[in-house]
């Protein structure tokens, strides 16, 4: 659904599982409409609460119920519905929007909690001005709560096939070699180049496939201070790098989740992606001079 002044960002999201999601971020127009619908829902709940508490009159029980109800409706409800509905709310469901992590994955309780807490600044303390300005000024249309929580609000493409996650696994027999790889010096751009090649490798002509593998692998050797042993072809090296990089990112995510007191997320197992023919080849490749 497109609104005036709400083009959003056309850039897709690339997940750590090497899946490109062709979602567009939601702009100010659709997010304002969704927020108004959510506020209407909360306002209706608040009206019902006040009518119900009117039966108690000006009593201690009535005042306690009022404060508890305000907290539940204004703070606990948005956090709970985002968590249970996997990033949706009433307003977002109507507009076809959803909150996801910057990696493209479903949000967890900790993301919703941070977004809810920052909503006090985004909406209540600044009457929504902070949220609108932040969405307008950030490249991926993020309000302050999104920036702190590491989330995005994206448009869902109805009728499109949901992308499936893919993981890179260390080829059988290469576990010892993969354990010697130190990928801490690689950045996200390096990994994106590696996974892009591995996912397309089977569709490339053999000569092009080998040439691209060498072009991508060679600069990584310098950054990793690594010399592959004889008999390790570039593509096998890249498969091992991708698998080790994903393992490292999962460990980092689990440590962050533990530091926030949340249980680590357990993703459903996906079919491993191992480039066909990666274990073949009889010669290594030289590191950069």
C-alpha atoms as an extended CHARMM CRD file, in Angstrom:
* protein
*
       289  EXT
         1         1  UNK       CA              0.0000000000        0.0000000000        0.0000000000  PROA      1               0.0000000000
         2         2  UNK       CA              1.5100000000        3.2870000000       -1.0510000000  PROA      2               0.0000000000
         3         3  UNK       CA              0.7280000000        6.6740000000        0.4370000000  PROA      3               0.0000000000
         4         4  UNK       CA              1.8310000000       10.1010000000       -0.6370000000  PROA      4               0.0000000000
         5         5  UNK       CA              5.2860000000       10.8520000000        0.6470000000  PROA      5               0.0000000000
         6         6  UNK       CA              5.7810000000        7.2370000000        1.6100000000  PROA      6               0.0000000000
         7         7  UNK       CA              8.0550000000        5.7170000000       -0.9820000000  PROA      7               0.0000000000
         8         8  UNK       CA             10.1810000000        3.9960000000        1.6180000000  PROA      8               0.0000000000
         9         9  UNK       CA             13.5580000000        2.4950000000        0.8230000000  PROA      9               0.0000000000
        10        10  UNK       CA             13.7780000000        0.0880000000       -2.1280000000  PROA      10              0.0000000000
        11        11  UNK       CA             16.8850000000       -1.6240000000       -0.7720000000  PROA      11              0.0000000000
        12        12  UNK       CA             16.4150000000       -5.2130000000        0.2590000000  PROA      12              0.0000000000
        13        13  UNK       CA             17.7270000000       -6.9060000000        3.3910000000  PROA      13              0.0000000000
        14        14  UNK       CA             20.4430000000       -9.5430000000        3.2820000000  PROA      14              0.0000000000
        15        15  UNK       CA             20.2180000000      -11.9810000000        6.1830000000  PROA      15              0.0000000000
        16        16  UNK       CA             23.1440000000      -13.7530000000        7.8840000000  PROA      16              0.0000000000
        17        17  UNK       CA             21.7650000000      -16.9570000000        6.3490000000  PROA      17              0.0000000000
        18        18  UNK       CA             22.6130000000      -15.6060000000        2.8750000000  PROA      18              0.0000000000
        19        19  UNK       CA             19.0210000000      -14.8960000000        1.8700000000  PROA      19              0.0000000000
        20        20  UNK       CA             18.1480000000      -11.6220000000        0.1950000000  PROA      20              0.0000000000
        21        21  UNK       CA             14.7480000000      -10.3090000000        1.2250000000  PROA      21              0.0000000000
        22        22  UNK       CA             13.2700000000       -7.9300000000       -1.3110000000  PROA      22              0.0000000000
        23        23  UNK       CA             11.2980000000       -5.9840000000        1.2830000000  PROA      23              0.0000000000
        24        24  UNK       CA             11.0020000000       -2.2200000000        1.2380000000  PROA      24              0.0000000000
        25        25  UNK       CA             11.1540000000       -0.2230000000        4.4330000000  PROA      25              0.0000000000
        26        26  UNK       CA              7.9880000000        1.6030000000        5.4270000000  PROA      26              0.0000000000
        27        27  UNK       CA              8.0440000000        5.3900000000        5.2000000000  PROA      27              0.0000000000
        28        28  UNK       CA              6.4320000000        8.0570000000        7.3340000000  PROA      28              0.0000000000
        29        29  UNK       CA              2.9610000000        7.9400000000        5.7420000000  PROA      29              0.0000000000
        30        30  UNK       CA              2.1460000000        4.2930000000        6.3300000000  PROA      30              0.0000000000
        31        31  UNK       CA              3.8000000000        4.2680000000        9.7370000000  PROA      31              0.0000000000
        32        32  UNK       CA              1.7600000000        7.2570000000       10.9120000000  PROA      32              0.0000000000
        33        33  UNK       CA             -1.4710000000        5.6230000000        9.7560000000  PROA      33              0.0000000000
        34        34  UNK       CA             -0.4910000000        2.3690000000       11.4950000000  PROA      34              0.0000000000
        35        35  UNK       CA              0.3580000000        4.2880000000       14.6800000000  PROA      35              0.0000000000
        36        36  UNK       CA             -3.0080000000        6.0710000000       14.6110000000  PROA      36              0.0000000000
        37        37  UNK       CA             -4.8270000000        2.7350000000       14.3000000000  PROA      37              0.0000000000
        38        38  UNK       CA             -2.7960000000        1.3270000000       17.1890000000  PROA      38              0.0000000000
        39        39  UNK       CA             -3.5640000000        4.3880000000       19.3120000000  PROA      39              0.0000000000
        40        40  UNK       CA             -7.2560000000        3.9820000000       18.4850000000  PROA      40              0.0000000000
        41        41  UNK       CA             -7.0620000000        0.3780000000       19.6930000000  PROA      41              0.0000000000
        42        42  UNK       CA             -5.3440000000        1.4380000000       22.8960000000  PROA      42              0.0000000000
        43        43  UNK       CA             -7.7950000000        4.3000000000       23.3450000000  PROA      43              0.0000000000
        44        44  UNK       CA            -10.7170000000        1.8890000000       23.0840000000  PROA      44              0.0000000000
        45        45  UNK       CA             -9.1360000000       -0.3730000000       25.6850000000  PROA      45              0.0000000000
        46        46  UNK       CA             -8.5320000000        2.6400000000       27.9370000000  PROA      46              0.0000000000
        47        47  UNK       CA            -12.1670000000        3.7290000000       27.6270000000  PROA      47              0.0000000000
        48        48  UNK       CA            -13.3500000000        0.2520000000       28.5950000000  PROA      48              0.0000000000
        49        49  UNK       CA            -10.9380000000        0.3300000000       31.5410000000  PROA      49              0.0000000000
        50        50  UNK       CA            -12.2740000000        3.6800000000       32.7760000000  PROA      50              0.0000000000
        51        51  UNK       CA            -15.8640000000        2.5240000000       32.4730000000  PROA      51              0.0000000000
        52        52  UNK       CA            -15.0550000000       -0.6310000000       34.3960000000  PROA      52              0.0000000000
        53        53  UNK       CA            -13.1620000000        1.2140000000       37.1350000000  PROA      53              0.0000000000
        54        54  UNK       CA            -16.0520000000        3.6450000000       37.4720000000  PROA      54              0.0000000000
        55        55  UNK       CA            -17.8520000000        0.8830000000       39.2800000000  PROA      55              0.0000000000
        56        56  UNK       CA            -15.2690000000        1.0310000000       42.0880000000  PROA      56              0.0000000000
        57        57  UNK       CA            -15.4870000000        4.7970000000       42.5630000000  PROA      57              0.0000000000
        58        58  UNK       CA            -12.6960000000        6.7970000000       44.1890000000  PROA      58              0.0000000000
        59        59  UNK       CA            -11.2950000000        3.8930000000       46.1800000000  PROA      59              0.0000000000
        60        60  UNK       CA             -7.7790000000        2.5810000000       46.6830000000  PROA      60              0.0000000000
        61        61  UNK       CA             -8.6550000000       -0.4460000000       44.5630000000  PROA      61              0.0000000000
        62        62  UNK       CA             -9.9290000000        1.8100000000       41.7990000000  PROA      62              0.0000000000
        63        63  UNK       CA             -6.7830000000        3.9610000000       41.8040000000  PROA      63              0.0000000000
        64        64  UNK       CA             -4.5050000000        0.9160000000       41.8140000000  PROA      64              0.0000000000
        65        65  UNK       CA             -6.4810000000       -0.6030000000       38.9580000000  PROA      65              0.0000000000
        66        66  UNK       CA             -6.2150000000        2.6450000000       37.0090000000  PROA      66              0.0000000000
        67        67  UNK       CA             -2.4210000000        2.8430000000       37.3090000000  PROA      67              0.0000000000
        68        68  UNK       CA             -1.9800000000       -0.8220000000       36.5060000000  PROA      68              0.0000000000
        69        69  UNK       CA             -4.3420000000       -0.5780000000       33.5460000000  PROA      69              0.0000000000
        70        70  UNK       CA             -2.5450000000        2.4680000000       32.1510000000  PROA      70              0.0000000000
        71        71  UNK       CA              0.7860000000        0.6450000000       32.3350000000  PROA      71              0.0000000000
        72        72  UNK       CA             -0.6670000000       -2.4860000000       30.7380000000  PROA      72              0.0000000000
        73        73  UNK       CA             -2.3730000000       -0.6160000000       27.8810000000  PROA      73              0.0000000000
        74        74  UNK       CA              0.2830000000        1.9930000000       27.0820000000  PROA      74              0.0000000000
        75        75  UNK       CA              3.4590000000       -0.0820000000       27.5540000000  PROA      75              0.0000000000
        76        76  UNK       CA              2.9040000000       -3.7980000000       28.1760000000  PROA      76              0.0000000000
        77        77  UNK       CA              0.3500000000       -4.2300000000       25.3800000000  PROA      77              0.0000000000
        78        78  UNK       CA              2.5760000000       -2.9270000000       22.5190000000  PROA      78              0.0000000000
        79        79  UNK       CA              5.5100000000       -5.0420000000       23.7390000000  PROA      79              0.0000000000
        80        80  UNK       CA              3.3860000000       -8.1620000000       24.1230000000  PROA      80              0.0000000000
        81        81  UNK       CA              1.5940000000       -7.9160000000       20.7710000000  PROA      81              0.0000000000
        82        82  UNK       CA              4.8510000000       -7.2580000000       18.8640000000  PROA      82              0.0000000000
        83        83  UNK       CA              6.4420000000      -10.2810000000       20.5190000000  PROA      83              0.0000000000
        84        84  UNK       CA              3.5170000000      -12.6890000000       20.1040000000  PROA      84              0.0000000000
        85        85  UNK       CA              2.5540000000      -11.4960000000       16.6160000000  PROA      85              0.0000000000
        86        86  UNK       CA              6.1670000000      -11.5470000000       15.3860000000  PROA      86              0.0000000000
        87        87  UNK       CA              6.5350000000       -7.8460000000       14.7160000000  PROA      87              0.0000000000
        88        88  UNK       CA              2.9570000000       -6.9660000000       13.8540000000  PROA      88              0.0000000000
        89        89  UNK       CA              0.3890000000       -4.8400000000       15.6310000000  PROA      89              0.0000000000
        90        90  UNK       CA             -3.2130000000       -4.0770000000       14.7250000000  PROA      90              0.0000000000
        91        91  UNK       CA             -2.2060000000       -1.0220000000       12.7230000000  PROA      91              0.0000000000
        92        92  UNK       CA              0.6980000000       -2.7300000000       10.9820000000  PROA      92              0.0000000000
        93        93  UNK       CA             -1.4400000000       -5.7330000000       10.0920000000  PROA      93              0.0000000000
        94        94  UNK       CA             -3.9610000000       -3.4430000000        8.3830000000  PROA      94              0.0000000000
        95        95  UNK       CA             -1.2040000000       -1.5930000000        6.4760000000  PROA      95              0.0000000000
        96        96  UNK       CA              0.7690000000       -4.7510000000        5.6240000000  PROA      96              0.0000000000
        97        97  UNK       CA              3.8050000000       -3.8230000000        7.7280000000  PROA      97              0.0000000000
        98        98  UNK       CA              5.9870000000       -5.8360000000       10.0690000000  PROA      98              0.0000000000
        99        99  UNK       CA              8.9380000000       -5.1620000000       12.3700000000  PROA      99              0.0000000000
       100       100  UNK       CA             12.0280000000       -7.2780000000       11.6510000000  PROA      100             0.0000000000
       101       101  UNK       CA             15.6300000000       -7.1760000000       12.8140000000  PROA      101             0.0000000000
       102       102  UNK       CA             18.1940000000       -5.3780000000       10.6700000000  PROA      102             0.0000000000
       103       103  UNK       CA             19.3560000000       -8.8550000000        9.5930000000  PROA      103             0.0000000000
       104       104  UNK       CA             15.8640000000       -9.5990000000        8.2980000000  PROA      104             0.0000000000
       105       105  UNK       CA             14.9090000000      -12.0600000000       11.0400000000  PROA      105             0.0000000000
       106       106  UNK       CA             11.8610000000      -12.0800000000       13.3210000000  PROA      106             0.0000000000
       107       107  UNK       CA             12.0760000000       -9.8700000000       16.3890000000  PROA      107             0.0000000000
       108       108  UNK       CA             12.2610000000      -11.2670000000       19.9100000000  PROA      108             0.0000000000
       109       109  UNK       CA             10.9920000000      -10.0250000000       23.2430000000  PROA      109             0.0000000000
       110       110  UNK       CA             14.1280000000       -7.9740000000       23.8410000000  PROA      110             0.0000000000
       111       111  UNK       CA             13.6290000000       -6.0740000000       20.5720000000  PROA      111             0.0000000000
       112       112  UNK       CA              9.9990000000       -5.3250000000       21.4020000000  PROA      112             0.0000000000
       113       113  UNK       CA             10.9550000000       -4.2930000000       24.9380000000  PROA      113             0.0000000000
       114       114  UNK       CA             13.5620000000       -1.8020000000       23.7290000000  PROA      114             0.0000000000
       115       115  UNK       CA             11.1730000000       -0.4250000000       21.1020000000  PROA      115             0.0000000000
       116       116  UNK       CA              8.4680000000       -0.0610000000       23.7370000000  PROA      116             0.0000000000
       117       117  UNK       CA             10.7800000000        1.7300000000       26.1610000000  PROA      117             0.0000000000
       118       118  UNK       CA             12.0500000000        4.0970000000       23.4790000000  PROA      118             0.0000000000
       119       119  UNK       CA              8.4450000000        4.7260000000       22.4610000000  PROA      119             0.0000000000
       120       120  UNK       CA              8.1980000000        6.9050000000       25.5600000000  PROA      120             0.0000000000
       121       121  UNK       CA             10.6360000000        9.2810000000       23.8480000000  PROA      121             0.0000000000
       122       122  UNK       CA              9.5210000000        8.7220000000       20.2600000000  PROA      122             0.0000000000
       123       123  UNK       CA              5.8240000000        9.2910000000       20.8980000000  PROA      123             0.0000000000
       124       124  UNK       CA              4.8630000000       10.4370000000       24.3660000000  PROA      124             0.0000000000
       125       125  UNK       CA              7.5970000000       12.8850000000       25.4510000000  PROA      125             0.0000000000
       126       126  UNK       CA              7.8930000000       14.5120000000       22.0110000000  PROA      126             0.0000000000
       127       127  UNK       CA              4.3230000000       13.9780000000       20.7460000000  PROA      127             0.0000000000
       128       128  UNK       CA              5.6830000000       11.8630000000       17.8970000000  PROA      128             0.0000000000
       129       129  UNK       CA              8.0720000000       14.5210000000       16.5710000000  PROA      129             0.0000000000
       130       130  UNK       CA             11.1790000000       12.5020000000       17.4140000000  PROA      130             0.0000000000
       131       131  UNK       CA              9.8240000000        9.4510000000       15.6050000000  PROA      131             0.0000000000
       132       132  UNK       CA              8.8530000000       11.3910000000       12.4760000000  PROA      132             0.0000000000
       133       133  UNK       CA             12.1710000000       13.2570000000       12.2560000000  PROA      133             0.0000000000
       134       134  UNK       CA             14.1580000000       10.0820000000       12.8330000000  PROA      134             0.0000000000
       135       135  UNK       CA             12.2750000000        8.1930000000       10.1020000000  PROA      135             0.0000000000
       136       136  UNK       CA             12.7790000000       11.0880000000        7.6750000000  PROA      136             0.0000000000
       137       137  UNK       CA             16.4880000000       11.5000000000        8.4050000000  PROA      137             0.0000000000
       138       138  UNK       CA             17.6580000000        7.8730000000        8.5560000000  PROA      138             0.0000000000
       139       139  UNK       CA             18.5700000000        5.8950000000        5.4490000000  PROA      139             0.0000000000
       140       140  UNK       CA             16.3910000000        2.9250000000        6.3880000000  PROA      140             0.0000000000
       141       141  UNK       CA             13.4290000000        4.8670000000        7.7940000000  PROA      141             0.0000000000
       142       142  UNK       CA             14.1040000000        3.9740000000       11.4290000000  PROA      142             0.0000000000
       143       143  UNK       CA             12.7080000000        5.7310000000       14.4530000000  PROA      143             0.0000000000
       144       144  UNK       CA             14.8310000000        6.0510000000       17.5960000000  PROA      144             0.0000000000
       145       145  UNK       CA             13.4080000000        2.7950000000       18.9720000000  PROA      145             0.0000000000
       146       146  UNK       CA             14.4200000000        0.9850000000       15.7910000000  PROA      146             0.0000000000
       147       147  UNK       CA             17.9530000000        2.3950000000       15.9220000000  PROA      147             0.0000000000
       148       148  UNK       CA             18.4680000000        1.2990000000       19.5220000000  PROA      148             0.0000000000
       149       149  UNK       CA             16.7720000000       -2.0980000000       19.1320000000  PROA      149             0.0000000000
       150       150  UNK       CA             18.3590000000       -2.8950000000       15.7650000000  PROA      150             0.0000000000
       151       151  UNK       CA             15.0480000000       -3.2610000000       13.9010000000  PROA      151             0.0000000000
       152       152  UNK       CA             13.2880000000       -2.1140000000       10.7400000000  PROA      152             0.0000000000
       153       153  UNK       CA              9.6620000000       -1.7220000000        9.7430000000  PROA      153             0.0000000000
       154       154  UNK       CA              9.1900000000       -3.3240000000        6.3310000000  PROA      154             0.0000000000
       155       155  UNK       CA              6.4020000000       -3.8260000000        3.8530000000  PROA      155             0.0000000000
       156       156  UNK       CA              5.2270000000       -7.3790000000        3.3940000000  PROA      156             0.0000000000
       157       157  UNK       CA              4.7190000000       -8.5540000000       -0.1610000000  PROA      157             0.0000000000
       158       158  UNK       CA              1.4550000000      -10.4520000000       -0.1870000000  PROA      158             0.0000000000
       159       159  UNK       CA              1.3490000000      -13.5070000000       -2.4030000000  PROA      159             0.0000000000
       160       160  UNK       CA              5.1090000000      -13.7820000000       -2.6180000000  PROA      160             0.0000000000
       161       161  UNK       CA              6.8480000000      -16.9830000000       -1.6570000000  PROA      161             0.0000000000
       162       162  UNK       CA              8.5370000000      -16.6180000000        1.7070000000  PROA      162             0.0000000000
       163       163  UNK       CA             12.3200000000      -16.8520000000        1.3780000000  PROA      163             0.0000000000
       164       164  UNK       CA             13.8860000000      -19.8330000000        3.0870000000  PROA      164             0.0000000000
       165       165  UNK       CA             17.0250000000      -19.5730000000        5.1550000000  PROA      165             0.0000000000
       166       166  UNK       CA             20.2350000000      -21.2690000000        4.1040000000  PROA      166             0.0000000000
       167       167  UNK       CA             23.3070000000      -22.1110000000        6.1160000000  PROA      167             0.0000000000
       168       168  UNK       CA             26.8350000000      -22.8790000000        5.0580000000  PROA      168             0.0000000000
       169       169  UNK       CA             28.3060000000      -26.0470000000        6.5160000000  PROA      169             0.0000000000
       170       170  UNK       CA             31.9240000000      -27.1260000000        6.7110000000  PROA      170             0.0000000000
       171       171  UNK       CA             32.3830000000      -29.9260000000        4.1410000000  PROA      171             0.0000000000
       172       172  UNK       CA             32.9600000000      -33.3790000000        5.5860000000  PROA      172             0.0000000000
       173       173  UNK       CA             36.6130000000      -34.0090000000        6.3150000000  PROA      173             0.0000000000
       174       174  UNK       CA             37.4610000000      -30.2960000000        6.4440000000  PROA      174             0.0000000000
       175       175  UNK       CA             36.5520000000      -29.6950000000       10.0850000000  PROA      175             0.0000000000
       176       176  UNK       CA             40.1990000000      -29.5790000000       11.1930000000  PROA      176             0.0000000000
       177       177  UNK       CA             41.1250000000      -27.1130000000        8.4750000000  PROA      177             0.0000000000
       178       178  UNK       CA             38.0990000000      -24.8970000000        9.1990000000  PROA      178             0.0000000000
       179       179  UNK       CA             39.1060000000      -24.7580000000       12.8670000000  PROA      179             0.0000000000
       180       180  UNK       CA             42.3440000000      -23.0070000000       11.8510000000  PROA      180             0.0000000000
       181       181  UNK       CA             40.5160000000      -20.1340000000       10.1310000000  PROA      181             0.0000000000
       182       182  UNK       CA             40.3210000000      -16.8170000000       11.9780000000  PROA      182             0.0000000000
       183       183  UNK       CA             37.5120000000      -14.7450000000       10.4570000000  PROA      183             0.0000000000
       184       184  UNK       CA             37.4950000000      -12.0250000000       13.1070000000  PROA      184             0.0000000000
       185       185  UNK       CA             39.2030000000       -9.6260000000       10.6890000000  PROA      185             0.0000000000
       186       186  UNK       CA             36.4910000000       -9.9410000000        8.0430000000  PROA      186             0.0000000000
       187       187  UNK       CA             33.7000000000       -7.4090000000        7.7480000000  PROA      187             0.0000000000
       188       188  UNK       CA             30.1200000000       -7.8090000000        6.5510000000  PROA      188             0.0000000000
       189       189  UNK       CA             31.0150000000       -6.7870000000        3.0020000000  PROA      189             0.0000000000
       190       190  UNK       CA             33.5280000000       -9.6320000000        2.7540000000  PROA      190             0.0000000000
       191       191  UNK       CA             30.9250000000      -12.1560000000        3.8550000000  PROA      191             0.0000000000
       192       192  UNK       CA             28.3270000000      -10.7560000000        1.4750000000  PROA      192             0.0000000000
       193       193  UNK       CA             30.6990000000      -11.2340000000       -1.4540000000  PROA      193             0.0000000000
       194       194  UNK       CA             31.5000000000      -14.8040000000       -0.3900000000  PROA      194             0.0000000000
       195       195  UNK       CA             27.8960000000      -15.9080000000        0.0860000000  PROA      195             0.0000000000
       196       196  UNK       CA             26.7720000000      -14.2120000000       -3.1390000000  PROA      196             0.0000000000
       197       197  UNK       CA             29.2690000000      -16.3000000000       -5.0920000000  PROA      197             0.0000000000
       198       198  UNK       CA             28.5200000000      -19.5610000000       -3.2860000000  PROA      198             0.0000000000
       199       199  UNK       CA             24.7890000000      -19.2280000000       -3.8250000000  PROA      199             0.0000000000
       200       200  UNK       CA             25.2880000000      -18.6270000000       -7.5520000000  PROA      200             0.0000000000
       201       201  UNK       CA             28.1970000000      -21.0090000000       -8.0510000000  PROA      201             0.0000000000
       202       202  UNK       CA             26.1720000000      -23.8960000000       -9.4590000000  PROA      202             0.0000000000
       203       203  UNK       CA             24.7420000000      -21.6840000000      -12.2180000000  PROA      203             0.0000000000
       204       204  UNK       CA             28.1100000000      -20.3310000000      -13.3940000000  PROA      204             0.0000000000
       205       205  UNK       CA             30.3460000000      -21.7980000000      -16.1100000000  PROA      205             0.0000000000
       206       206  UNK       CA             33.3180000000      -23.6620000000      -14.5910000000  PROA      206             0.0000000000
       207       207  UNK       CA             35.9610000000      -21.1700000000      -15.7520000000  PROA      207             0.0000000000
       208       208  UNK       CA             33.9650000000      -18.1630000000      -14.5630000000  PROA      208             0.0000000000
       209       209  UNK       CA             33.2040000000      -19.9020000000      -11.2880000000  PROA      209             0.0000000000
       210       210  UNK       CA             36.8810000000      -20.6230000000      -10.6010000000  PROA      210             0.0000000000
       211       211  UNK       CA             37.9960000000      -17.1290000000      -11.6420000000  PROA      211             0.0000000000
       212       212  UNK       CA             35.4730000000      -15.3960000000       -9.3890000000  PROA      212             0.0000000000
       213       213  UNK       CA             36.3350000000      -17.6890000000       -6.4860000000  PROA      213             0.0000000000
       214       214  UNK       CA             40.0190000000      -16.7550000000       -6.8290000000  PROA      214             0.0000000000
       215       215  UNK       CA             39.2500000000      -13.0450000000       -7.1170000000  PROA      215             0.0000000000
       216       216  UNK       CA             37.1430000000      -13.0940000000       -3.9480000000  PROA      216             0.0000000000
       217       217  UNK       CA             39.3560000000      -15.4770000000       -1.9610000000  PROA      217             0.0000000000
       218       218  UNK       CA             42.7410000000      -13.8710000000       -2.6360000000  PROA      218             0.0000000000
       219       219  UNK       CA             42.2180000000      -10.5650000000       -0.7630000000  PROA      219             0.0000000000
       220       220  UNK       CA             40.6600000000      -12.4610000000        2.1510000000  PROA      220             0.0000000000
       221       221  UNK       CA             43.9120000000      -14.3480000000        2.6830000000  PROA      221             0.0000000000
       222       222  UNK       CA             45.7410000000      -11.1170000000        3.4230000000  PROA      222             0.0000000000
       223       223  UNK       CA             43.1180000000       -9.9070000000        5.8840000000  PROA      223             0.0000000000
       224       224  UNK       CA             43.0580000000      -13.2850000000        7.6070000000  PROA      224             0.0000000000
       225       225  UNK       CA             46.8780000000      -13.7010000000        7.5150000000  PROA      225             0.0000000000
       226       226  UNK       CA             46.2440000000      -17.1780000000        6.2010000000  PROA      226             0.0000000000
       227       227  UNK       CA             48.0500000000      -19.4700000000        3.7730000000  PROA      227             0.0000000000
       228       228  UNK       CA             45.9120000000      -22.3900000000        2.5870000000  PROA      228             0.0000000000
       229       229  UNK       CA             47.6470000000      -25.7460000000        2.4630000000  PROA      229             0.0000000000
       230       230  UNK       CA             48.3180000000      -27.3390000000       -0.9150000000  PROA      230             0.0000000000
       231       231  UNK       CA             45.2700000000      -28.9610000000       -2.4570000000  PROA      231             0.0000000000
       232       232  UNK       CA             42.7300000000      -26.4680000000       -1.0460000000  PROA      232             0.0000000000
       233       233  UNK       CA             40.9920000000      -24.7530000000       -3.9900000000  PROA      233             0.0000000000
       234       234  UNK       CA             39.5860000000      -21.2240000000       -3.6210000000  PROA      234             0.0000000000
       235       235  UNK       CA             35.9640000000      -22.3330000000       -3.5570000000  PROA      235             0.0000000000
       236       236  UNK       CA             36.5080000000      -24.8280000000       -0.7650000000  PROA      236             0.0000000000
       237       237  UNK       CA             38.3160000000      -22.1170000000        1.1840000000  PROA      237             0.0000000000
       238       238  UNK       CA             35.3090000000      -19.7970000000        0.7130000000  PROA      238             0.0000000000
       239       239  UNK       CA             32.8330000000      -22.4490000000        1.8450000000  PROA      239             0.0000000000
       240       240  UNK       CA             34.8350000000      -22.9670000000        5.0400000000  PROA      240             0.0000000000
       241       241  UNK       CA             35.1080000000      -19.1970000000        5.5790000000  PROA      241             0.0000000000
       242       242  UNK       CA             31.3420000000      -18.7460000000        5.1810000000  PROA      242             0.0000000000
       243       243  UNK       CA             30.5840000000      -21.5950000000        7.5920000000  PROA      243             0.0000000000
       244       244  UNK       CA             33.0390000000      -20.3530000000       10.2320000000  PROA      244             0.0000000000
       245       245  UNK       CA             31.7850000000      -16.7650000000        9.8520000000  PROA      245             0.0000000000
       246       246  UNK       CA             28.1880000000      -17.8590000000       10.4500000000  PROA      246             0.0000000000
       247       247  UNK       CA             29.2430000000      -19.8780000000       13.4920000000  PROA      247             0.0000000000
       248       248  UNK       CA             31.0450000000      -16.8490000000       14.9050000000  PROA      248             0.0000000000
       249       249  UNK       CA             28.0610000000      -14.5590000000       14.3000000000  PROA      249             0.0000000000
       250       250  UNK       CA             25.7400000000      -17.0260000000       16.0470000000  PROA      250             0.0000000000
       251       251  UNK       CA             28.0540000000      -17.1350000000       19.0830000000  PROA      251             0.0000000000
       252       252  UNK       CA             28.1240000000      -13.3330000000       19.2040000000  PROA      252             0.0000000000
       253       253  UNK       CA             24.3310000000      -13.2270000000       19.0320000000  PROA      253             0.0000000000
       254       254  UNK       CA             23.9880000000      -15.7760000000       21.8090000000  PROA      254             0.0000000000
       255       255  UNK       CA             26.3620000000      -13.8200000000       24.0550000000  PROA      255             0.0000000000
       256       256  UNK       CA             24.4100000000      -10.6270000000       23.4280000000  PROA      256             0.0000000000
       257       257  UNK       CA             21.1560000000      -12.3980000000       24.2110000000  PROA      257             0.0000000000
       258       258  UNK       CA             22.6430000000      -13.7940000000       27.4310000000  PROA      258             0.0000000000
       259       259  UNK       CA             23.8710000000      -10.3420000000       28.4790000000  PROA      259             0.0000000000
       260       260  UNK       CA             20.3030000000       -9.0410000000       28.0940000000  PROA      260             0.0000000000
       261       261  UNK       CA             18.9090000000      -11.9260000000       30.1200000000  PROA      261             0.0000000000
       262       262  UNK       CA             17.0350000000      -13.3990000000       27.1420000000  PROA      262             0.0000000000
       263       263  UNK       CA             17.3260000000      -17.0260000000       26.0000000000  PROA      263             0.0000000000
       264       264  UNK       CA             19.3380000000      -17.4340000000       22.7920000000  PROA      264             0.0000000000
       265       265  UNK       CA             17.2410000000      -17.8230000000       19.6890000000  PROA      265             0.0000000000
       266       266  UNK       CA             17.1720000000      -21.2680000000       18.1330000000  PROA      266             0.0000000000
       267       267  UNK       CA             16.5870000000      -21.1270000000       14.4240000000  PROA      267             0.0000000000
       268       268  UNK       CA             14.9250000000      -23.9620000000       12.5920000000  PROA      268             0.0000000000
       269       269  UNK       CA             17.5220000000      -26.0740000000       10.7990000000  PROA      269             0.0000000000
       270       270  UNK       CA             17.8280000000      -25.2660000000        7.1370000000  PROA      270             0.0000000000
       271       271  UNK       CA             19.2980000000      -27.2150000000        4.3010000000  PROA      271             0.0000000000
       272       272  UNK       CA             23.0590000000      -26.6800000000        4.3070000000  PROA      272             0.0000000000
       273       273  UNK       CA             24.5040000000      -24.8500000000        1.3510000000  PROA      273             0.0000000000
       274       274  UNK       CA             27.7600000000      -26.3520000000        0.1590000000  PROA      274             0.0000000000
       275       275  UNK       CA             28.8910000000      -25.2470000000       -3.2420000000  PROA      275             0.0000000000
       276       276  UNK       CA             28.8810000000      -28.2420000000       -5.5820000000  PROA      276             0.0000000000
       277       277  UNK       CA             32.3460000000      -29.2730000000       -6.5010000000  PROA      277             0.0000000000
       278       278  UNK       CA             33.9060000000      -27.2040000000       -3.7350000000  PROA      278             0.0000000000
       279       279  UNK       CA             35.8830000000      -30.1480000000       -2.4550000000  PROA      279             0.0000000000
       280       280  UNK       CA             37.3740000000      -30.7860000000       -5.8590000000  PROA      280             0.0000000000
       281       281  UNK       CA             40.5310000000      -29.3430000000       -7.3260000000  PROA      281             0.0000000000
       282       282  UNK       CA             44.1410000000      -30.3540000000       -6.8560000000  PROA      282             0.0000000000
       283       283  UNK       CA             45.9800000000      -27.0760000000       -6.4490000000  PROA      283             0.0000000000
       284       284  UNK       CA             45.9500000000      -24.2920000000       -3.9270000000  PROA      284             0.0000000000
       285       285  UNK       CA             46.1110000000      -20.5720000000       -4.6660000000  PROA      285             0.0000000000
       286       286  UNK       CA             48.6920000000      -17.9910000000       -3.8260000000  PROA      286             0.0000000000
       287       287  UNK       CA             48.0520000000      -15.3080000000       -1.2080000000  PROA      287             0.0000000000
       288       288  UNK       CA             48.3760000000      -11.6470000000       -2.2390000000  PROA      288             0.0000000000
       289       289  UNK       CA             51.9060000000      -10.2730000000       -2.4140000000  PROA      289             0.0000000000
